[in-house]
Amino acid sequence: VQLQASGGGSVQAGDSLSLSCAASGRTSSTSAVGWFRQAPGKEREFVAAIRWKSRGTMIADSVKGRFTISADNAKTTVYLQMDSLKPEDAAIYYCAAAGTRVIFSSLSGPGNYDWWGQGTLVTVSS
């Protein structure tokens, strides 16, 4: 499975940005896609996740109400719509795919993902 994250950029606080994660290869081996972010000097942080079949979503409290995760019907692309961006949202955003045995409640843990994209940089100025 290959994942390609895109859509990062430099924005002002309060602006919106939409990230995309294009999945290819044996996507039938995956059950969900998640977004994580990592700021300089900080640990990788869970942002959001979505299951392919049920479209069930999980959103981190830090971005709830501002970020939305969605997926296309072809099970190839996952989107992260980020609204009302804050300077603390600045980070490298990574998308990752989890295998079919990962349960929903575990999707917030980066260790439960087997495939990772290369990351896309988001900067937010105040």
C-alpha angles and dihedrals in degrees: 000000000000124000126196118192120198143158102074121140148136118290141161124255110277094029127117132237132182122212125197131203115197115200124201138167121038097359088158085076090064131077102183146009125220137190122222131176136204126196122197110284094007135102123256108275130205115241110169144330138196133195116227099221105036095028085223111163138204122198128189115243091237092065102026112132092020105056127054128190123204140161136212122247093247090066091234108103134042121194132205113200109198118194132176091020118202130202089251089062090068110116145105107286119213130189121209138181127225126211126247095264097059112108121225096249090058096057093098092065116088090208090067093065121088102187128048135188124221099258135244124233122239119188123185121192123200 
